[in-house]
Amino acid sequence: MKKIIVGCLVALGLMTSPASADIANLTGHYICVKNCNGMLWHSAYVTQNGWDLNLLTGANEPLRAQTDWFSPNRIWIVAWNTGAVYSPNGWVIQFDNGMIWRRHCDYYNHHDHCDHAY
């Protein structure tokens, strides 16, 4: 009986390890590259504070969002009543309506790391 209890505690500890709660750093300057509502290539900005996000769209619309606790690599934008997924490295955000934001490569001087396949 003691082995079963210890085994359950170990399994519970592995499921709640800090590594399972890692989220990408989404803070940065993005550009809209697809389904941009007439604003193709306009800038968007994301500021992240833990699980909470502030978004500023190309139309200067400020939005609040937060990371979904139950679905990895997913955020929820309350004002738009929509979600989005982001790449594990945080370089691409794709919204449920098909809009795609990609990090602005010139801003970060990471030309060799930019993924232009969107």
Secondary structure as UniProt FT lines:
FT   HELIX           2..15
FT   HELIX           18..21
FT   STRAND          28..34
FT   TURN            37..38
FT   TURN            40..41
FT   STRAND          43..49
FT   TURN            50..51
FT   STRAND          52..56
FT   TURN            58..59
FT   STRAND          62..67
FT   TURN            72..73
FT   STRAND          74..77
FT   TURN            78..81
FT   STRAND          82..86
FT   TURN            88..89
FT   STRAND          92..95
FT   TURN            96..97
FT   STRAND          100..103
FT   HELIX           105..108
FT   HELIX           111..113
//
